[in-house]
Amino acid sequence: MSKVTYPSSSPYALTPQSNWAIGLYKHRSIPESVDDVPYKVEQKYHNRPDLLAAELYGDAQYYWVFMIRNMNLMRDPLWDFVAGLEIYIPSRERLKALGI
């Protein structure tokens, strides 16, 4: 098995790996910031964080960012992303500054 290189947009980008196995998951962190925007999940994004990520960040691969930033509200990036949930959204610039 060849080594996979995960892009910075992946939640696994920091997880160590060898040529034959992936290591234990290394959690990525997005700390709170005064610049984070409060947002109430709309019905059209119910269980579809990928659609909101594509709209906000230009890439659906960033669907996991909402869960990582709102760990106190979500445990699953898809099924906990429900209409009416009030979350905080980090800006694209902030993600870039964090290397995400």
Rosetta constraint file for C-alpha pairs under 8 A:
AtomPair CA 1 CA 19 HARMONIC 6.65 0.50
AtomPair CA 1 CA 20 HARMONIC 5.46 0.50
AtomPair CA 2 CA 19 HARMONIC 5.52 0.50
AtomPair CA 2 CA 20 HARMONIC 6.59 0.50
AtomPair CA 3 CA 17 HARMONIC 7.38 0.50
AtomPair CA 3 CA 18 HARMONIC 6.49 0.50
AtomPair CA 3 CA 19 HARMONIC 4.65 0.50
AtomPair CA 3 CA 20 HARMONIC 6.77 0.50
AtomPair CA 3 CA 21 HARMONIC 7.90 0.50
AtomPair CA 5 CA 13 HARMONIC 7.78 0.50
AtomPair CA 6 CA 10 HARMONIC 6.11 0.50
AtomPair CA 6 CA 12 HARMONIC 6.50 0.50
AtomPair CA 6 CA 13 HARMONIC 5.05 0.50
AtomPair CA 7 CA 13 HARMONIC 6.02 0.50
AtomPair CA 8 CA 13 HARMONIC 5.55 0.50
AtomPair CA 8 CA 99 HARMONIC 6.96 0.50
AtomPair CA 8 CA 100 HARMONIC 5.14 0.50
AtomPair CA 9 CA 13 HARMONIC 7.42 0.50
AtomPair CA 9 CA 61 HARMONIC 6.11 0.50
AtomPair CA 9 CA 62 HARMONIC 5.86 0.50
AtomPair CA 9 CA 100 HARMONIC 5.78 0.50
AtomPair CA 10 CA 61 HARMONIC 6.84 0.50
AtomPair CA 10 CA 62 HARMONIC 7.21 0.50
AtomPair CA 11 CA 27 HARMONIC 7.65 0.50
AtomPair CA 11 CA 28 HARMONIC 6.66 0.50
AtomPair CA 11 CA 64 HARMONIC 6.87 0.50
AtomPair CA 12 CA 25 HARMONIC 6.91 0.50
AtomPair CA 12 CA 26 HARMONIC 7.18 0.50
AtomPair CA 12 CA 27 HARMONIC 7.90 0.50
AtomPair CA 14 CA 25 HARMONIC 7.98 0.50
AtomPair CA 14 CA 26 HARMONIC 5.86 0.50
AtomPair CA 14 CA 27 HARMONIC 7.50 0.50
AtomPair CA 14 CA 28 HARMONIC 7.10 0.50
AtomPair CA 15 CA 22 HARMONIC 7.35 0.50
AtomPair CA 15 CA 23 HARMONIC 6.33 0.50
AtomPair CA 15 CA 24 HARMONIC 6.62 0.50
AtomPair CA 15 CA 25 HARMONIC 5.13 0.50
AtomPair CA 15 CA 26 HARMONIC 4.71 0.50
AtomPair CA 15 CA 27 HARMONIC 7.70 0.50
AtomPair CA 16 CA 22 HARMONIC 6.29 0.50
AtomPair CA 16 CA 23 HARMONIC 5.05 0.50
AtomPair CA 16 CA 24 HARMONIC 7.06 0.50
AtomPair CA 16 CA 25 HARMONIC 7.57 0.50
AtomPair CA 16 CA 26 HARMONIC 7.50 0.50
AtomPair CA 17 CA 21 HARMONIC 5.77 0.50
AtomPair CA 17 CA 22 HARMONIC 4.18 0.50
AtomPair CA 17 CA 23 HARMONIC 5.05 0.50
AtomPair CA 18 CA 22 HARMONIC 6.32 0.50
AtomPair CA 18 CA 23 HARMONIC 7.63 0.50
AtomPair CA 28 CA 68 HARMONIC 7.42 0.50
AtomPair CA 29 CA 68 HARMONIC 6.51 0.50
AtomPair CA 29 CA 69 HARMONIC 7.37 0.50
AtomPair CA 30 CA 65 HARMONIC 7.86 0.50
AtomPair CA 30 CA 68 HARMONIC 6.35 0.50
AtomPair CA 30 CA 69 HARMONIC 5.25 0.50
AtomPair CA 30 CA 98 HARMONIC 7.75 0.50
AtomPair CA 31 CA 69 HARMONIC 6.70 0.50
AtomPair CA 32 CA 36 HARMONIC 7.18 0.50
AtomPair CA 32 CA 69 HARMONIC 7.15 0.50
AtomPair CA 33 CA 90 HARMONIC 7.82 0.50
AtomPair CA 35 CA 90 HARMONIC 7.13 0.50
AtomPair CA 35 CA 91 HARMONIC 7.53 0.50
AtomPair CA 36 CA 88 HARMONIC 5.71 0.50
AtomPair CA 36 CA 89 HARMONIC 5.27 0.50
AtomPair CA 36 CA 90 HARMONIC 4.66 0.50
AtomPair CA 36 CA 91 HARMONIC 6.62 0.50
AtomPair CA 37 CA 88 HARMONIC 5.32 0.50
AtomPair CA 37 CA 89 HARMONIC 5.06 0.50
AtomPair CA 37 CA 90 HARMONIC 6.51 0.50
AtomPair CA 37 CA 91 HARMONIC 7.73 0.50
AtomPair CA 38 CA 86 HARMONIC 6.95 0.50
AtomPair CA 38 CA 87 HARMONIC 5.80 0.50
AtomPair CA 38 CA 88 HARMONIC 4.46 0.50
AtomPair CA 38 CA 89 HARMONIC 6.34 0.50
AtomPair CA 39 CA 86 HARMONIC 5.60 0.50
AtomPair CA 39 CA 87 HARMONIC 5.35 0.50
AtomPair CA 39 CA 88 HARMONIC 5.86 0.50
AtomPair CA 39 CA 89 HARMONIC 6.82 0.50
AtomPair CA 40 CA 83 HARMONIC 7.47 0.50
AtomPair CA 40 CA 84 HARMONIC 5.57 0.50
AtomPair CA 40 CA 85 HARMONIC 5.53 0.50
AtomPair CA 40 CA 86 HARMONIC 4.30 0.50
AtomPair CA 40 CA 87 HARMONIC 6.28 0.50
AtomPair CA 41 CA 45 HARMONIC 6.48 0.50
AtomPair CA 41 CA 46 HARMONIC 7.08 0.50
AtomPair CA 41 CA 81 HARMONIC 7.51 0.50
AtomPair CA 41 CA 82 HARMONIC 6.56 0.50
AtomPair CA 41 CA 83 HARMONIC 4.85 0.50
AtomPair CA 41 CA 84 HARMONIC 5.18 0.50
AtomPair CA 41 CA 85 HARMONIC 5.38 0.50
AtomPair CA 41 CA 86 HARMONIC 6.37 0.50
AtomPair CA 41 CA 87 HARMONIC 7.53 0.50
AtomPair CA 42 CA 46 HARMONIC 6.70 0.50
AtomPair CA 42 CA 83 HARMONIC 5.12 0.50
AtomPair CA 42 CA 84 HARMONIC 6.38 0.50
AtomPair CA 43 CA 82 HARMONIC 7.68 0.50
AtomPair CA 43 CA 83 HARMONIC 4.81 0.50
AtomPair CA 43 CA 84 HARMONIC 7.49 0.50
AtomPair CA 44 CA 48 HARMONIC 7.89 0.50
AtomPair CA 44 CA 83 HARMONIC 7.86 0.50
AtomPair CA 45 CA 49 HARMONIC 6.22 0.50
AtomPair CA 45 CA 51 HARMONIC 6.59 0.50
AtomPair CA 45 CA 52 HARMONIC 6.53 0.50
AtomPair CA 45 CA 81 HARMONIC 7.90 0.50
AtomPair CA 45 CA 82 HARMONIC 7.52 0.50
AtomPair CA 45 CA 83 HARMONIC 6.89 0.50
AtomPair CA 46 CA 81 HARMONIC 6.12 0.50
AtomPair CA 46 CA 82 HARMONIC 4.65 0.50
AtomPair CA 46 CA 83 HARMONIC 4.93 0.50
AtomPair CA 47 CA 78 HARMONIC 5.04 0.50
AtomPair CA 47 CA 79 HARMONIC 5.51 0.50
AtomPair CA 47 CA 80 HARMONIC 7.10 0.50
AtomPair CA 47 CA 81 HARMONIC 5.02 0.50
AtomPair CA 47 CA 82 HARMONIC 5.63 0.50
AtomPair CA 47 CA 83 HARMONIC 7.93 0.50
AtomPair CA 48 CA 52 HARMONIC 7.14 0.50
AtomPair CA 48 CA 78 HARMONIC 6.46 0.50
AtomPair CA 48 CA 81 HARMONIC 7.08 0.50
AtomPair CA 49 CA 53 HARMONIC 6.05 0.50
AtomPair CA 49 CA 60 HARMONIC 7.91 0.50
AtomPair CA 49 CA 63 HARMONIC 5.00 0.50
AtomPair CA 49 CA 64 HARMONIC 7.62 0.50
AtomPair CA 49 CA 66 HARMONIC 7.57 0.50
AtomPair CA 49 CA 77 HARMONIC 7.33 0.50
AtomPair CA 49 CA 78 HARMONIC 6.55 0.50
AtomPair CA 49 CA 81 HARMONIC 6.61 0.50
AtomPair CA 50 CA 54 HARMONIC 6.07 0.50
AtomPair CA 50 CA 59 HARMONIC 7.99 0.50
AtomPair CA 50 CA 60 HARMONIC 4.49 0.50
AtomPair CA 50 CA 61 HARMONIC 6.74 0.50
AtomPair CA 50 CA 62 HARMONIC 6.95 0.50
AtomPair CA 50 CA 63 HARMONIC 4.57 0.50
AtomPair CA 51 CA 55 HARMONIC 6.31 0.50
AtomPair CA 51 CA 60 HARMONIC 6.21 0.50
AtomPair CA 51 CA 63 HARMONIC 7.87 0.50
AtomPair CA 52 CA 56 HARMONIC 6.06 0.50
AtomPair CA 52 CA 60 HARMONIC 7.55 0.50
AtomPair CA 52 CA 63 HARMONIC 7.55 0.50
AtomPair CA 53 CA 57 HARMONIC 5.39 0.50
AtomPair CA 53 CA 58 HARMONIC 6.80 0.50
AtomPair CA 53 CA 59 HARMONIC 6.08 0.50
AtomPair CA 53 CA 60 HARMONIC 5.03 0.50
AtomPair CA 53 CA 61 HARMONIC 7.32 0.50
AtomPair CA 53 CA 62 HARMONIC 5.57 0.50
AtomPair CA 53 CA 63 HARMONIC 5.35 0.50
AtomPair CA 54 CA 58 HARMONIC 4.46 0.50
AtomPair CA 54 CA 59 HARMONIC 4.32 0.50
AtomPair CA 54 CA 60 HARMONIC 4.25 0.50
AtomPair CA 54 CA 61 HARMONIC 7.69 0.50
AtomPair CA 54 CA 62 HARMONIC 7.59 0.50
AtomPair CA 55 CA 59 HARMONIC 7.53 0.50
AtomPair CA 55 CA 60 HARMONIC 7.98 0.50
AtomPair CA 56 CA 92 HARMONIC 7.53 0.50
AtomPair CA 57 CA 62 HARMONIC 7.33 0.50
AtomPair CA 57 CA 92 HARMONIC 5.91 0.50
AtomPair CA 63 CA 77 HARMONIC 7.16 0.50
AtomPair CA 64 CA 68 HARMONIC 6.43 0.50
AtomPair CA 64 CA 77 HARMONIC 5.62 0.50
AtomPair CA 65 CA 69 HARMONIC 6.09 0.50
AtomPair CA 66 CA 70 HARMONIC 6.06 0.50
AtomPair CA 66 CA 77 HARMONIC 7.23 0.50
AtomPair CA 66 CA 87 HARMONIC 7.63 0.50
AtomPair CA 66 CA 88 HARMONIC 7.53 0.50
AtomPair CA 66 CA 89 HARMONIC 6.52 0.50
AtomPair CA 67 CA 71 HARMONIC 5.66 0.50
AtomPair CA 67 CA 73 HARMONIC 7.85 0.50
AtomPair CA 67 CA 74 HARMONIC 5.57 0.50
AtomPair CA 67 CA 75 HARMONIC 6.80 0.50
AtomPair CA 67 CA 76 HARMONIC 6.96 0.50
AtomPair CA 67 CA 77 HARMONIC 5.23 0.50
AtomPair CA 69 CA 88 HARMONIC 7.06 0.50
AtomPair CA 69 CA 89 HARMONIC 7.31 0.50
AtomPair CA 69 CA 90 HARMONIC 7.59 0.50
AtomPair CA 70 CA 74 HARMONIC 6.12 0.50
AtomPair CA 70 CA 87 HARMONIC 6.34 0.50
AtomPair CA 70 CA 88 HARMONIC 6.70 0.50
AtomPair CA 71 CA 75 HARMONIC 6.41 0.50
AtomPair CA 73 CA 87 HARMONIC 7.75 0.50
AtomPair CA 74 CA 80 HARMONIC 5.53 0.50
AtomPair CA 74 CA 81 HARMONIC 7.35 0.50
AtomPair CA 75 CA 80 HARMONIC 6.73 0.50
AtomPair CA 76 CA 80 HARMONIC 5.38 0.50
AtomPair CA 76 CA 81 HARMONIC 7.68 0.50
AtomPair CA 77 CA 81 HARMONIC 6.27 0.50
AtomPair CA 81 CA 85 HARMONIC 7.09 0.50
AtomPair CA 90 CA 94 HARMONIC 6.34 0.50
AtomPair CA 90 CA 95 HARMONIC 6.92 0.50
AtomPair CA 91 CA 95 HARMONIC 6.46 0.50
AtomPair CA 92 CA 96 HARMONIC 6.34 0.50
AtomPair CA 93 CA 97 HARMONIC 6.23 0.50
AtomPair CA 94 CA 98 HARMONIC 6.27 0.50
AtomPair CA 95 CA 99 HARMONIC 6.29 0.50
AtomPair CA 95 CA 100 HARMONIC 5.04 0.50
AtomPair CA 96 CA 100 HARMONIC 5.40 0.50
